[in-house]
């Protein structure tokens, strides 16, 4: 090894060791973390990353994205748009986070209606008593016939102490969940049973991923659509967004 290179390595090695020990973390991350940790109790420093705008940082909480100034004094809640191409920078990152969180639920914790070989899969946060949720479910065969697989998660809009939440638990604890859900959405009484169920977790997840009304449809890439879409319209939306699934 050339003598000059050896001397350079000897000089740099202690600095590399110090960097590894100290981490040389961005001081802005620490400032932002200290400013928000009392409000966002689940916040980790790893949730704070630089945004595309110098001096502005992204804070990702669940599937909610905020922007905070590097001095930790100012928080911005809103969308960031790339003026060059018109893309929604915020929604892209939020959708990715939403998808990760829903995928983590696992299909064993969902009630699923779908064809054997679906072209599209949509995850729906539903309320048993919601009028448009009932309308959507009344057309479940229509969605399935068009190749759309529906995965249900519960979101009792009135909260976990509501009658809608108790109906959701009764549906989950029924011997035939799909039949029970269909009958509950028809207004039929489902005998109440208690068992280990995902209703509370679904509700909390819905809040984290931005659900504020039902039905709330989450597409395969994590995009959130709020409101009822009839089968043919939903198929058009999905085919346009995911043409390779046609």
HUDA-V548167 format. One record per residue. N is the residue number from 1. SS is DSSP state (2 for helix, 1 for strand, 0 for the rest). Layout:
N_SS ; N_SS
This chain:
1_0 ; 2_0 ; 3_2 ; 4_2 ; 5_2 ; 6_2 ; 7_2 ; 8_2 ; 9_2 ; 10_2 ; 11_2 ; 12_2 ; 13_2 ; 14_2 ; 15_2 ; 16_2 ; 17_2 ; 18_2 ; 19_2 ; 20_2 ; 21_2 ; 22_2 ; 23_0 ; 24_0 ; 25_0 ; 26_0 ; 27_2 ; 28_2 ; 29_2 ; 30_2 ; 31_2 ; 32_2 ; 33_2 ; 34_2 ; 35_2 ; 36_2 ; 37_0 ; 38_0 ; 39_0 ; 40_0 ; 41_0 ; 42_0 ; 43_0 ; 44_0 ; 45_2 ; 46_2 ; 47_2 ; 48_1 ; 49_1 ; 50_1 ; 51_0 ; 52_0 ; 53_0 ; 54_0 ; 55_0 ; 56_1 ; 57_1 ; 58_1 ; 59_1 ; 60_1 ; 61_1 ; 62_0 ; 63_0 ; 64_1 ; 65_1 ; 66_1 ; 67_1 ; 68_1 ; 69_1 ; 70_0 ; 71_0 ; 72_0 ; 73_0 ; 74_0 ; 75_1 ; 76_1 ; 77_0 ; 78_0 ; 79_0 ; 80_0 ; 81_1 ; 82_0 ; 83_0 ; 84_0 ; 85_0 ; 86_0 ; 87_0 ; 88_1 ; 89_2 ; 90_2 ; 91_2 ; 92_2 ; 93_2 ; 94_2 ; 95_2 ; 96_2 ; 97_2 ; 98_2 ; 99_2 ; 100_2 ; 101_2 ; 102_2 ; 103_2 ; 104_0 ; 105_0 ; 106_0 ; 107_2 ; 108_2 ; 109_2 ; 110_0 ; 111_1 ; 112_1 ; 113_1 ; 114_0 ; 115_0 ; 116_0 ; 117_0 ; 118_0 ; 119_0 ; 120_1 ; 121_1 ; 122_1 ; 123_1 ; 124_1 ; 125_1 ; 126_1 ; 127_0 ; 128_0 ; 129_0 ; 130_0 ; 131_2 ; 132_2 ; 133_2 ; 134_2 ; 135_2 ; 136_2 ; 137_2 ; 138_2 ; 139_0 ; 140_2 ; 141_2 ; 142_2 ; 143_2 ; 144_2 ; 145_2 ; 146_0 ; 147_0 ; 148_1 ; 149_1 ; 150_1 ; 151_1 ; 152_1 ; 153_1 ; 154_1 ; 155_0 ; 156_0 ; 157_0 ; 158_0 ; 159_0 ; 160_0 ; 161_0 ; 162_0 ; 163_2 ; 164_2 ; 165_2 ; 166_2 ; 167_2 ; 168_2 ; 169_2 ; 170_2 ; 171_2 ; 172_2 ; 173_2 ; 174_0 ; 175_0 ; 176_0 ; 177_2 ; 178_2 ; 179_2 ; 180_2 ; 181_2 ; 182_2 ; 183_2 ; 184_2 ; 185_2 ; 186_0 ; 187_0 ; 188_0 ; 189_0 ; 190_0 ; 191_0 ; 192_0 ; 193_0 ; 194_0 ; 195_0 ; 196_0 ; 197_0 ; 198_0 ; 199_2 ; 200_2 ; 201_2 ; 202_2 ; 203_2 ; 204_2 ; 205_2 ; 206_2 ; 207_2 ; 208_2 ; 209_2 ; 210_0 ; 211_0 ; 212_0 ; 213_0 ; 214_0 ; 215_0 ; 216_1 ; 217_1 ; 218_1 ; 219_0 ; 220_0 ; 221_0 ; 222_0 ; 223_0 ; 224_1 ; 225_1 ; 226_1 ; 227_0 ; 228_0 ; 229_0 ; 230_0 ; 231_2 ; 232_2 ; 233_2 ; 234_2 ; 235_2 ; 236_2 ; 237_2 ; 238_2 ; 239_2 ; 240_2 ; 241_2 ; 242_0 ; 243_2 ; 244_2 ; 245_2 ; 246_0
